[in-house]
Amino acid sequence: MNGLTLLFAILGITGFAGGAVLSVTGQNEMGVVLMGLGLVFQVISLVRIKRAKKRDGSNARG
């Protein structure tokens, strides 16, 4: 896995978690925005992983 892909995944997880915390503490608008950005980073990382698997020709089933 590429380092940039891993960074996107970490940003996605922390962004979503931070947004959830902000939403619970009362800052709903900022929390929703942060959760949305977290989901965007997660989608980017998943697309990068899928492209890397396709490029390498690896088979996830073994």
C-alpha positions in Angstrom: 0.0 0.0 0.0 1.2 3.4 -0.9 2.0 5.9 1.9 -0.3 8.5 0.4 -3.2 6.0 0.3 -2.5 5.2 4.0 -2.6 8.9 4.8 -5.9 9.4 3.0 -7.3 6.4 5.0 -6.1 7.9 8.3 -7.4 11.3 7.5 -10.8 9.8 6.6 -11.0 7.9 9.9 -9.9 10.8 12.1 -12.0 13.3 10.1 -15.2 11.3 10.5 -14.5 10.6 14.2 -13.7 14.3 14.8 -16.9 15.3 13.0 -18.9 12.9 15.1 -17.5 14.4 18.3 -18.2 17.9 17.2 -21.8 16.9 16.3 -22.4 15.5 19.7 -20.9 18.5 21.5 -23.3 20.9 19.8 -21.4 22.2 16.7 -23.7 20.4 14.2 -22.8 22.2 11.0 -19.0 21.9 11.5 -19.4 18.3 12.6 -21.3 17.4 9.5 -18.8 19.1 7.2 -15.9 17.3 8.9 -17.7 13.9 8.7 -18.4 14.6 5.0 -14.7 15.3 4.4 -13.8 12.2 6.3 -16.0 10.1 4.0 -14.5 11.8 0.9 -11.0 10.8 2.1 -12.2 7.3 2.7 -13.6 7.0 -0.8 -10.4 8.4 -2.3 -8.3 5.8 -0.4 -10.6 2.9 -1.4 -10.4 4.0 -5.1 -6.6 4.1 -4.9 -6.5 0.6 -3.3 -8.8 -0.7 -6.0 -6.7 0.8 -8.8 -3.5 -0.5 -7.2 -4.9 -4.0 -7.1 -6.0 -3.8 -10.7 -2.6 -2.5 -11.8 -0.7 -5.2 -10.0 -3.0 -7.9 -11.3 -3.4 -9.4 -7.8 -6.3 -11.5 -6.8 -7.9 -10.9 -3.4 -9.3 -14.5 -3.3 -5.8 -16.0 -3.1 
